[in-house]
Amino acid sequence: MGINMTNIILCGGSGTRLWPISRSLMPKQFIKLFDDKSLFQLTLERNQSTCENHLVVSNTEQYFLALDQIEELDKKTKSTFLLEPIGRNTAPAIALACMSLDRDEVVLVTPSDHLIKDESSYTKVIDRAMELAKNGDLVTFGIEPEFAEIGFGYIEADGEEVKSFKEKPDKTTAQQYVDAGNYYWNSGMFCFKAGIFLDELEKYSNDIYNASLKAYNSINSENLMRIDMDAMKAIPEQSIDYAVMEHSSRVKVVASKIGWSDLGSFDALSEEYPKDSNGNTQDEKLIAMNSKDNFVYSSDRVVALADVDDLIVVDTADALLISKKGNSQQVKSIVAELKTRKSNLHNIHLTAHRPWGTYTILEESENYKIKRIVVKSGKRLSLQKHYHRSEHWIVVSGTALVTIGEKQTLIKPNESTYIPIGEIHRLENPGKVDVVLIEAQVGSYLGEDDIIRLDDDFERI
């Protein structure tokens, strides 16, 4: 098939059901879960052969993660970005993306966090979807159900005609759907002409269409399309299914048996990892004594199990999750509790990714914090100051250009500098290799929001 589609990649999810691996600022689509590649990168690679262009719909924080991971692929991927200051669900996201394209452009809308293992079958269903889309149909992809899943919506079909969309059912109803043989899991993937979708959106959800068009008209750059916050807030929040697909007479479904998983829980993730002879996750860091059918994910530490079965154990540097298999949907409740406790554990890992590099919290107490900071070649932090803390920087490797007040200094390995409270400063890497330094913060308040940015290359506030 010719390469003449645009892949709209929806990248805004926070992946809370895979906490503590996934956090708001490093959600599951960017975690390298398979062969040192993220689900976002696998999505790009999978659609490379059928889509010449990729249009990534993301929030501002995730833009830099996506950009870095595209660059890592070392391919000439043609990508543009549409940045939403806040999410308003899939209907506005897709509408804004389609407004930036030619009306006759066929688009393939895909989430960024799904796993598809049968790429040969995937290519065939994309071919069929494209044929239907060229004829003016709105195509959805129905996953042939393998069991009675209550976590998905269902599509009732008569061949390729859609009879109805069903909400997430209870167990009995889900089993009836599977037994009937003409129901599919709703995958959240779509294919259609941009103009046809916009026409149907205007027809069935005129308020969303008009507010999205107003928001789109607030964009002042074609290369990096940023939506105005007030205009985005004015768009009603709605999914594409409610806004269009459940009302339109143009909807078709393509049956898809493609090795699909939305990896929406640790139970789903556990099915995708190799297992040893006792059904435990195959991992050299796992010691399992008289234990079977356990899913264990550990980034660093050795995990030892004794006389336990059917557990989910997820160990990260700052949080440990233990759950019974079959109950991992409860993770969303844990994340809600963390928010109630005003903990930041739902939001960020000890290692945080920034557009200029990363920082890792090595130690933290009431009045001091120690970080390892990595600044990528050619990048610099914002020109900034702090009201509540001073900072000591010790360069470990690379050469840092440090601005303190009016003075600029090159700091080399094993050299250090000091930034007093309230002093304007900046850290920059003018060299070809990463700058690695240790930062010691001392003060009465050490939160990340104690940053007053005076100038920033990445247009952060």
C-alpha positions in Angstrom: 0.0 0.0 0.0 1.2 3.5 -0.8 2.4 5.7 2.1 -0.2 8.5 2.2 -1.8 8.5 5.6 -1.1 10.6 8.7 -0.9 8.8 12.0 -2.5 10.9 14.7 -0.9 9.5 18.0 -2.8 10.3 21.1 -0.2 10.8 23.8 -2.0 12.4 26.8 -2.7 9.4 29.1 -1.2 9.3 32.6 -1.3 5.5 33.0 -2.2 5.5 36.7 -3.2 1.9 36.6 0.5 0.9 36.2 1.7 2.9 39.2 4.4 2.9 40.6 6.1 2.2 37.2 4.0 4.9 35.5 3.7 8.4 36.9 2.0 11.5 35.6 5.3 13.0 34.4 6.6 9.7 33.1 3.5 7.8 32.0 3.4 4.2 30.7 3.7 5.1 27.0 7.2 6.4 27.6 8.4 3.6 29.9 10.7 1.2 28.1 8.9 -2.0 28.9 9.8 -4.2 25.9 13.3 -4.7 24.3 14.4 -1.3 25.6 11.7 0.5 23.6 8.7 2.3 24.9 5.1 1.7 23.7 5.3 5.2 22.1 8.4 4.2 20.1 6.8 0.9 19.1 3.7 2.7 17.9 5.9 5.0 15.7 7.8 2.0 14.2 4.6 0.0 13.6 2.9 2.7 11.6 6.0 3.9 9.8 5.3 1.7 6.7 1.8 2.9 6.2 2.0 6.5 7.4 4.3 9.1 6.0 3.6 11.7 8.7 3.0 11.4 12.4 1.0 14.1 14.3 1.5 13.7 18.0 -1.1 15.1 20.3 0.4 15.6 23.7 0.5 17.9 26.7 3.4 20.3 27.3 5.2 18.2 29.8 5.2 15.1 27.6 6.3 16.9 24.5 10.0 16.7 25.4 9.8 13.0 26.3 8.2 12.3 22.9 10.7 14.4 21.1 13.6 12.6 22.8 12.2 9.2 22.0 11.6 10.0 18.4 15.3 11.1 18.1 16.4 7.9 19.8 14.9 5.8 17.0 17.4 7.3 14.6 14.9 7.4 11.7 13.8 10.1 9.4 10.4 10.3 11.1 8.4 13.3 10.0 6.6 14.4 13.1 4.6 17.4 14.1 3.2 18.2 17.5 -0.1 19.6 18.8 0.2 20.6 22.5 -2.8 20.7 24.7 -2.4 22.7 28.0 -5.0 20.4 29.5 -6.7 17.3 28.3 -10.4 17.4 27.1 -10.7 13.7 26.1 -10.4 12.2 22.6 -13.0 14.1 20.6 -11.4 17.5 20.9 -7.9 16.1 20.6 -8.7 14.4 17.3 -10.7 17.4 16.1 -7.8 19.8 16.7 -5.4 17.4 14.9 -7.8 17.0 11.9 -8.2 20.8 11.6 -4.5 21.1 10.9 -4.7 18.7 7.9 -6.2 18.7 4.4 -9.8 17.6 4.4 -9.1 14.6 2.1 -6.2 13.3 4.2 -6.8 9.8 5.5 -5.8 9.6 9.2 -5.0 6.6 11.4 -5.8 7.5 15.0 -3.9 5.4 17.5 -3.3 5.6 21.2 0.4 5.7 22.1 0.3 3.1 24.9 -1.1 -0.1 23.2 0.8 -3.3 22.4 0.3 -5.0 19.0 2.3 -8.2 18.5 0.9 -9.5 15.2 2.1 -6.8 12.8 1.4 -8.8 9.7 -2.3 -9.1 10.5 -2.2 -5.4 11.7 -1.0 -4.3 8.2 -3.9 -6.2 6.6 -6.6 -4.6 8.8 -5.1 -1.2 8.2 -5.3 -1.8 4.4 -9.0 -2.7 4.8 -9.7 0.3 7.0 -8.0 2.6 4.5 -10.2 1.3 1.7 -13.3 2.1 3.7 -12.0 5.5 4.9 -11.4 6.5 1.2 -15.1 5.8 0.6 -16.1 8.2 3.3 -16.6 5.8 6.2 -15.6 6.3 9.8 -13.7 3.1 10.7 -13.2 1.7 14.1 -11.1 -1.4 14.9 -12.9 -4.2 16.8 -10.6 -6.6 18.6 -11.8 -10.2 18.5 -12.4 -10.9 22.3 -10.4 -13.7 23.9 -12.4 -13.7 27.1 -15.1 -11.9 28.9 -13.4 -8.6 29.8 -15.3 -6.1 31.9 -12.7 -3.3 31.5 -13.5 -2.6 27.8 -16.4 -1.2 25.9 -17.8 -3.5 23.2 -18.9 -3.0 19.6 -21.9 -5.0 18.4 -21.5 -5.7 14.7 -23.2 -7.2 11.7 -20.3 -7.9 9.3 -18.6 -4.5 9.0 -21.8 -2.6 9.9 -21.8 -1.3 13.5 -25.1 -2.0 15.2 -24.3 -0.4 18.6 -21.6 0.6 21.1 -21.8 -0.9 24.5 -20.5 0.4 27.8 -18.2 -1.6 30.0 -20.4 -4.5 31.0 -20.6 -6.7 34.1 -19.1 -10.2 34.0 -22.4 -11.9 33.0 -23.1 -9.5 30.2 -19.5 -9.6 29.0 -19.7 -13.4 28.7 -23.0 -13.1 26.7 -21.2 -10.7 24.3 -18.4 -13.2 23.8 -20.7 -16.1 23.4 -22.8 -14.2 20.8 -19.8 -14.1 18.5 -20.6 -10.7 16.9 -19.2 -8.4 19.6 -15.7 -6.9 19.7 -13.6 -5.1 22.2 -13.5 -1.4 21.4 -9.8 -0.7 20.7 -9.9 3.1 20.6 -8.2 3.1 17.1 -9.9 4.8 14.1 -9.4 5.5 10.4 -11.2 8.2 8.4 -10.8 11.3 6.2 -10.1 14.3 8.3 -12.9 16.3 6.7 -15.5 13.5 7.0 -14.8 13.3 10.8 -15.1 17.1 11.2 -18.4 17.2 9.3 -19.8 14.4 11.5 -18.5 16.2 14.7 -20.1 19.5 13.5 -23.4 17.6 12.9 -23.7 15.6 16.1 -21.6 17.6 18.6 -21.7 21.2 17.3 -20.6 22.7 20.7 -17.4 20.6 20.6 -16.7 21.4 16.9 -17.2 25.2 17.4 -15.1 25.4 20.6 -12.4 23.3 19.0 -12.3 25.5 15.9 -12.0 28.6 18.0 -9.1 26.9 19.9 -7.4 25.8 16.7 -7.6 29.4 15.4 -5.6 30.5 18.6 -2.5 28.6 17.3 0.2 31.0 16.0 2.8 28.5 14.8 2.5 25.6 12.3 5.7 23.8 13.4 4.7 23.5 17.1 1.0 23.9 17.5 0.2 25.2 21.0 -3.4 25.6 22.1 -4.3 28.6 24.2 -5.3 27.6 27.8 -8.6 29.6 28.0 -9.6 28.3 24.5 -8.9 24.7 25.5 -10.8 25.1 28.8 -13.9 26.2 26.8 -14.0 22.9 24.8 -16.5 20.4 26.3 -14.8 17.3 27.5 -16.0 14.2 25.6 -14.8 11.0 24.0 -15.0 10.4 20.2 -17.4 7.5 20.8 -20.0 9.7 22.6 -19.4 12.8 20.4 -19.5 11.1 17.0 -19.3 7.3 16.6 -22.5 6.4 18.5 -24.5 8.8 16.4 -23.1 8.7 12.9 -24.5 6.4 10.1 -21.1 6.3 8.5 -19.4 4.0 11.0 -17.9 0.7 10.0 -15.9 -1.8 12.1 -12.9 -3.9 10.9 -12.5 -7.2 12.8 -9.0 -7.3 14.1 -7.1 -10.3 15.5 -3.7 -8.6 15.9 -2.2 -9.6 19.2 -3.6 -6.5 20.9 -3.4 -5.4 24.5 -4.0 -2.0 26.0 -1.8 -3.0 29.0 -4.3 -1.3 31.2 -3.4 -3.2 34.3 -0.5 -5.3 35.8 -2.6 -8.4 35.1 -2.5 -7.5 31.4 1.2 -6.6 31.6 2.1 -9.9 33.3 0.7 -11.8 30.3 3.3 -10.2 28.0 6.4 -11.1 30.1 8.2 -14.4 29.8 7.6 -16.9 32.6 9.7 -19.6 34.3 8.6 -23.2 34.8 6.6 -22.2 37.9 4.7 -19.4 36.1 6.8 -16.6 37.8 8.2 -13.7 35.8 11.5 -14.8 34.3 14.0 -12.4 35.9 17.5 -13.0 37.0 16.9 -10.6 40.0 14.0 -12.9 41.2 14.5 -15.6 43.8 11.3 -17.6 44.2 11.2 -20.4 46.8 8.1 -22.7 46.6 6.2 -19.8 44.9 4.3 -19.8 41.6 2.4 -17.6 39.2 3.8 -14.4 40.5 4.4 -11.3 38.4 7.5 -9.4 39.6 8.8 -6.2 38.2 12.0 -4.7 39.8 14.1 -2.0 38.3 17.2 -2.6 40.5 16.8 -4.7 43.6 16.7 -8.4 44.1 13.2 -9.6 45.0 12.9 -12.8 47.0 9.6 -14.7 47.4 8.9 -17.6 49.7 5.7 -19.7 49.9 3.5 -17.2 48.0 1.4 -17.5 44.8 -0.5 -15.3 42.4 1.0 -12.0 43.6 1.9 -8.8 41.7 5.1 -7.3 43.1 6.3 -4.0 41.6 9.4 -2.5 43.1 10.7 1.0 42.2 13.3 3.2 43.9 10.7 5.1 46.0 7.6 2.9 46.1 6.6 -0.8 46.4 3.3 -2.3 45.2 2.1 -5.7 46.4 -1.3 -6.9 45.1 -3.1 -10.2 44.5 -3.5 -11.1 40.8 -6.9 -10.2 39.6 -7.2 -7.2 41.8 -4.7 -4.9 40.1 -7.4 -2.4 39.1 -7.3 -1.3 42.7 -4.1 0.6 41.8 -6.3 3.6 40.7 -7.6 3.8 44.2 -4.1 3.8 45.6 -3.2 6.7 43.3 -6.3 8.6 44.5 -5.2 8.0 48.1 -1.8 9.4 47.3 -3.4 12.5 45.9 -5.5 12.8 49.1 -2.4 12.6 51.2 -0.8 15.3 49.0 2.1 12.9 48.2 4.1 13.5 45.0 4.6 9.8 44.4 1.8 9.6 41.9 3.4 12.4 39.9 7.1 11.9 39.6 9.9 9.3 40.0 13.1 9.9 41.9 14.6 10.4 38.4 12.7 13.2 36.6 13.0 13.9 32.9 13.3 17.5 31.8 13.8 19.0 28.3 17.4 19.7 29.1 18.2 16.3 30.7 17.4 14.5 34.0 17.8 14.9 37.7 17.8 12.1 40.3 17.1 12.7 44.0 19.8 10.8 45.9 18.9 11.9 49.4 16.3 14.2 51.0 15.7 15.5 54.5 13.8 18.4 56.1 16.3 21.1 55.2 18.6 19.6 52.5 18.3 17.7 49.3 21.0 16.0 47.2 20.6 15.5 43.4 22.5 14.0 40.5 21.9 16.3 37.5 22.6 15.4 33.9 22.5 18.2 31.2 22.5 17.1 27.6 24.9 18.6 25.0 23.9 22.0 23.8 21.1 22.3 26.4 20.7 24.8 29.3 18.4 25.2 32.3 16.2 28.3 32.6 17.7 31.5 34.0 16.2 31.4 37.5 16.4 32.2 41.1 15.1 30.6 44.4 13.6 32.4 47.4 14.1 29.6 49.9 17.3 27.7 49.1 20.9 28.0 48.3 22.7 25.5 46.0 26.2 23.9 45.7 27.2 22.4 42.4 30.0 19.9 42.0 30.8 18.9 38.4 31.6 15.1 38.1 32.1 15.0 34.3 31.9 17.3 31.3 32.3 21.0 31.5 29.5 23.3 32.7 29.1 27.0 31.8 27.6 28.6 35.0 26.0 32.0 35.1 25.8 33.6 38.6 24.5 37.2 38.6 26.5 39.0 35.9 29.4 36.5 35.9 29.9 33.4 33.7 32.4 30.7 34.7 33.5 27.3 33.1 33.4 24.6 35.8 35.3 21.5 35.1 35.3 18.0 36.8 36.1 18.1 40.5 35.4 21.9 40.6 32.4 23.5 42.4 30.4 26.7 42.8 27.9 28.1 45.2 24.6 29.9 44.4 23.2 32.0 47.3 19.5 32.3 48.0 17.9 34.8 45.7 20.8 35.0 43.2 20.0 34.8 39.5 21.8 31.8 37.9 21.8 29.4 35.0 23.5 26.0 34.2 24.5 25.3 30.6 26.3 22.5 28.7 28.3 24.0 25.8 30.2 20.8 25.1 29.7 17.6 23.2 29.3 15.2 26.1 26.8 15.2 29.0 27.5 17.4 32.0 27.0 15.4 35.2 27.0 17.2 38.5 26.0 16.8 42.1 23.7 19.5 43.5 23.3 20.0 47.2 20.3 22.2 48.2 20.1 23.8 51.6 17.1 25.8 52.8 13.8 26.1 54.6 11.7 24.9 51.6 13.0 22.6 48.8 10.0 22.1 46.6 10.4 22.1 42.8 7.9 25.0 42.7 10.5 27.4 44.3 11.8 28.3 40.9 11.3 31.8 39.5 12.1 31.5 35.7 13.3 34.7 34.1 14.2 33.2 30.7 13.6 29.7 29.4 14.5 28.0 26.1 11.5 25.7 26.4 8.9 28.4 27.1 8.0 27.0 30.5 6.4 29.4 33.0 
